[in-house]
Amino acid sequence: MTTAGQPVTGAVLRLRWRRPWTRQSINNFLWGLLFTFPTIIGLVWLVIYPVTASLYYSFTSYSIFGRYKWIGLSNYKALLNDQNFWISLYNTIYFVIFSVPLGIVVALILALLLNMKVRGMAIYRTIFYLPSIVPAVASAVVWSYVFNPQYGILNNLLRLIGINGPGWLASPVWAKPALIIMSTWGVGSLMIILLAGLQDVPQELYDAALVDGATWWPRFWHVTIPFISPHLFFALVTGLIGGFQYFTQVHVLTGGSGGPARSTLVYALYLYQNAFQFFKMGYASAMAWILFVIVVLCTLLVFRNLSGRIYYGGM
């Protein structure tokens, strides 16, 4: 594209598309600003200010009831020598490593089953989706009865096959596996996402693979998995972020103590204890920013190693 025999550069193009401010454009801008003003105020007051304040408080000795004092990196140094900090970080990583893949596998299996062509499938999909919309507190209370070692339904089922069930939430060994098992209760939303991905896989590819003599597993591995890989990638990233923030269920089930023997003291629960039980707000803010850095690094690591393996041809 040229002007008077000379090529048009990017700067010239930008100047050509830049329109002067007219009375009408200024009027439209002001009206737009007026209508978005409540959202802008909410964003600044409820998001930007708390985030900025927490970063500042992480360098102070601050409680809810007193004045704050600048102490520099002392909170971060104290965390490195805090045994509960390392225990909570270990418990959280343990939970993430096992619960996220298990949740994806369970959601994928359910999506495959619900993708079959049988009568009443809408009813089955509704039944499997309902647990995901149950409030977290209510579901935690229900699971506290399920895991009860004396009269819980889980141990009663194990007794029917001759197995004496463990103490679950009362056992330091079985408390974290119990939380991981409970985490599969809410995979309904992920199941719907994977089900949508399965329904986008072209049927002609399955037919071509079937003509070539491919059995169920090769068709699943070489056709289904590549086409739903963006959905699986989304599940992995969001699962990592949500797993590191796991809080509500463990708080309800343990009464906020993180017991037994600190086996369920996850990171978010220990952060909550420091902020609202010990009133060490500056210390808790430092924990929050360390958690933010950990989540960002894990997310970047996942993107760097897996984003190139994702197939977007079906989207």
C-alpha atoms as one frame of an Amber mdcrd trajectory, in Angstrom:
protein
   0.000   0.000   0.000   1.617   3.281  -1.075   0.988   7.005  -0.955   2.391
   9.104  -3.841   4.646   6.235  -4.827   6.030   5.728  -1.304   5.216   2.839
   1.046   2.876   3.552   3.935   4.558   2.830   7.248   2.879   1.679  10.445
   3.121   5.160  11.949   1.333   6.661   8.932  -1.401   4.065   9.218  -1.854
   4.825  12.898  -2.105   8.542  12.172  -4.613   7.871   9.389  -6.878   5.931
  11.725  -6.541   8.377  14.608  -9.644  10.520  14.656  -9.826  13.918  16.362
 -11.993  14.334  19.435 -15.308  15.800  18.412 -18.084  17.078  20.632 -20.041
  13.873  19.971 -17.103  11.598  20.817 -16.422  13.504  24.049 -20.106  13.283
  24.929 -20.114   9.521  24.286 -16.981   9.081  26.391 -18.460  10.974  29.332
 -21.705   9.001  29.197 -19.737   5.752  29.016 -17.636   6.838  31.981 -20.785
   7.728  33.914 -22.367   4.312  33.386 -19.147   2.423  34.198 -18.297   4.627
  37.188 -19.871   2.273  39.804 -17.902  -0.655  38.381 -14.686   1.368  38.325
 -15.195   2.434  41.950 -15.915  -1.163  42.943 -12.806  -2.395  41.132 -10.580
   0.201  42.789 -12.094  -0.102  46.277 -12.669  -3.859  46.440  -9.757  -5.174
  44.343  -6.929  -2.739  43.625  -6.840  -1.131  47.072  -6.925  -4.427  49.077
  -4.224  -5.972  46.886  -1.992  -2.917  47.199  -2.631  -2.630  50.943  -1.834
  -6.313  51.531   1.495  -5.879  49.766   2.323  -2.923  52.026   1.121  -4.687
  55.182   3.310  -7.692  54.387   6.280  -5.487  55.278   4.758  -4.324  58.562
   3.883  -5.641  61.991   0.168  -5.038  61.891  -2.857  -6.372  63.705  -6.494
  -5.434  63.313  -6.592  -3.712  66.711  -3.332  -1.781  66.687  -1.087   0.482
  64.677   1.241  -0.937  62.098   5.027  -0.719  62.223   7.368  -1.050  59.264
   9.626  -4.097  59.724  10.825  -4.724  56.185  11.386  -8.376  55.286  10.997
  -9.668  58.833   7.666 -11.380  58.092   9.153 -13.254  55.155  12.220 -14.264
  57.176  10.010 -15.455  60.029   7.999 -17.603  57.632  11.143 -19.455  56.580
  11.646 -20.496  60.217   7.964 -21.255  60.854   7.367 -25.001  61.078   3.621
 -24.621  60.590   4.272 -22.696  57.381   6.216 -25.585  55.877   3.694 -28.143
  57.136   0.814 -26.195  55.591   2.723 -25.830  52.323   3.459 -29.569  52.253
  -0.172 -30.460  52.990  -1.379 -28.146  50.228   1.078 -29.487  47.638   0.136
 -33.046  48.651  -3.535 -32.199  48.152  -2.936 -30.529  44.778  -0.747 -33.336
  43.399  -3.364 -36.000  44.079  -6.704 -34.181  43.944  -6.245 -32.303  40.658
  -5.370 -35.342  38.473  -7.976 -37.461  40.273 -10.649 -34.827  39.702  -9.787
 -34.586  35.996  -9.853 -38.376  35.576 -13.186 -38.739  37.387 -14.726 -35.865
  35.421 -13.473 -37.359  32.139 -14.859 -40.804  32.960 -18.236 -39.298  33.835
 -18.207 -37.205  30.663 -17.469 -40.287  28.556 -20.331 -42.173  30.184 -22.724
 -39.254  29.795 -21.760 -38.866  26.146 -23.358 -42.204  25.272 -26.608 -42.327
  23.341 -29.059 -43.845  25.814 -32.560 -42.936  26.905 -32.951 -40.526  29.801
 -29.432 -39.127  29.419 -30.599 -35.619  30.414 -31.699 -37.006  33.786 -28.346
 -38.709  34.364 -26.461 -35.542  33.465 -28.547 -33.541  35.909 -27.959 -36.066
  38.709 -24.179 -36.017  38.266 -24.094 -32.220  37.964 -26.193 -31.449  41.059
 -23.426 -32.069  43.662 -21.298 -29.323  42.120 -23.914 -26.661  42.945 -24.358
 -27.753  46.561 -22.825 -25.100  48.865 -19.363 -26.042  50.093 -20.358 -25.819
  53.766 -23.378 -28.077  53.274 -21.363 -30.664  51.352 -18.646 -30.626  54.032
 -21.246 -31.321  56.735 -22.622 -34.231  54.697 -19.149 -35.685  54.214 -18.422
 -35.399  57.938 -21.161 -38.022  58.425 -19.891 -40.104  55.511 -16.405 -40.251
  57.064 -17.608 -40.965  60.600 -15.613 -44.046  61.754 -18.478 -45.574  63.792
 -21.659 -45.066  61.802 -20.470 -43.425  58.581 -21.803 -44.887  55.364 -18.319
 -45.347  53.907 -17.054 -47.578  56.725 -20.369 -49.443  56.777 -19.914 -50.296
  53.101 -16.352 -51.427  53.771 -17.565 -53.705  56.563 -19.871 -55.453  54.113
 -16.813 -56.712  52.227 -14.872 -57.544  55.376 -12.717 -54.413  55.659 -12.438
 -52.388  58.849 -12.422 -48.796  57.697  -9.914 -46.274  59.064 -10.664 -43.282
  61.236 -10.550 -41.002  58.184 -10.697 -37.428  59.521  -9.663 -38.630  62.994
  -6.488 -40.258  61.651  -3.358 -38.253  60.712  -2.609 -40.856  58.037  -6.040
 -40.908  56.389  -7.154 -37.299  56.868  -5.573 -35.972  53.653  -6.759 -38.921
  51.526 -10.249 -38.246  52.916 -10.058 -34.638  51.692  -8.879 -35.845  48.287
 -11.768 -38.297  48.029 -14.202 -35.567  49.018 -12.798 -33.242  46.347 -14.191
 -35.532  43.626 -17.699 -34.659  44.847 -17.682 -31.326  43.023 -16.380 -32.311
  39.577 -19.773 -31.703  37.960 -18.786 -28.360  36.434 -15.612 -29.818  34.958
 -17.609 -32.797  33.732 -19.899 -30.468  31.748 -16.885 -28.733  30.167 -15.320
 -32.036  29.117 -18.676 -33.280  27.874 -18.942 -30.222  25.631 -15.469 -30.993
  24.322 -16.366 -34.613  23.609 -19.402 -33.556  21.614 -17.198 -31.364  19.406
 -15.010 -34.275  18.273 -15.846 -34.972  14.586 -17.648 -38.285  14.193 -16.020
 -38.867  10.807 -12.637 -39.238  12.515 -14.018 -42.019  14.695 -15.485 -43.659
  11.604 -12.185 -43.411   9.731 -10.285 -44.902  12.667 -12.843 -47.694  12.914
 -12.430 -48.481   9.219  -8.660 -48.658   9.748  -9.236 -51.292  12.421  -8.508
 -49.154  15.471  -9.939 -50.454  18.732 -11.478 -48.344  21.508  -8.214 -47.344
  23.163  -6.371 -46.097  20.024  -9.474 -44.127  19.038  -9.637 -42.583  22.501
  -5.914 -41.815  22.724  -5.289 -40.564  19.189  -8.627 -38.910  18.399 -10.505
 -38.004  21.580  -7.617 -36.810  23.753  -6.093 -34.423  21.138  -9.465 -32.809
  20.431 -10.322 -32.266  24.111  -6.749 -31.301  25.101  -7.690 -27.577  25.415
 -10.419 -28.539  27.875  -8.031 -30.774  29.829  -5.459 -27.990  29.881  -8.063
 -25.566  31.226  -9.018 -28.120  33.889  -5.390 -28.521  34.938  -4.674 -24.788
  35.252  -7.880 -23.937  37.102  -7.468 -27.037  39.273  -3.994 -25.920  40.313
  -5.187 -22.435  41.187  -8.208 -23.729  43.102  -6.221 -26.448  44.876  -3.736
 -23.992  46.355  -6.683 -21.972  47.723  -8.469 -24.979  49.272 -10.050 -23.769
  52.507 -13.788 -24.008  53.150 -14.241 -27.765  53.448 -11.221 -28.352  55.649
 -12.214 -25.435  57.872 -15.693 -26.889  58.384 -14.532 -30.473  58.880 -11.786
 -29.645  61.396 -13.352 -26.642  63.078 -10.518 -24.476  61.798  -7.872 -26.408
  63.768  -6.172 -28.234  60.913  -6.135 -31.460  62.924  -5.513 -34.187  63.669
  -1.836 -33.480  64.366  -1.814 -30.684  61.757  -2.361 -33.251  58.986  -5.060
 -31.076  57.363  -3.457 -27.714  58.058  -3.520 -26.448  54.480  -1.950 -23.160
  53.447  -5.139 -21.110  53.199  -6.295 -22.349  56.606  -3.019 -21.353  58.269
  -3.231 -17.967  56.549  -6.746 -17.552  57.943  -5.554 -18.508  61.437  -2.796
 -15.903  61.366  -5.108 -13.182  60.108  -8.298 -13.745  62.130  -7.306 -15.926
  65.098  -3.804 -14.708  65.935  -4.494 -11.223  64.471  -1.117 -11.134  62.720
  -2.375  -9.357  59.642   1.062  -8.398  58.335   2.262 -11.990  58.697  -0.833
 -13.268  56.887  -0.324 -10.729  54.087   3.214 -12.018  53.586   1.794 -15.550
  53.363  -0.726 -14.396  50.780   1.944 -12.925  48.533   4.114 -16.023  48.819
   1.078 -18.072  47.785   0.526 -15.726  44.843   4.118 -16.215  43.692   3.837
 -20.004  44.045   0.623 -20.121  42.019   2.080 -17.877  39.299   5.243 -19.996
  39.035   3.259 -23.239  38.866   0.951 -21.789  36.221   3.866 -20.527  34.135
   5.551 -23.918  34.456   2.419 -25.661  33.192   2.061 -23.230  30.282   5.702
 -23.575  29.318   5.703 -27.377  29.313   2.205 -28.172  28.053   0.878 -25.288
  25.962   2.799 -26.476  22.898   1.207 -29.918  23.166  -2.366 -28.614  22.985
  -4.286 -29.210  19.755  -6.649 -26.377  18.854  -7.816 -27.768  15.517 -11.209
 -28.704  16.884 -11.976 -25.298  18.359
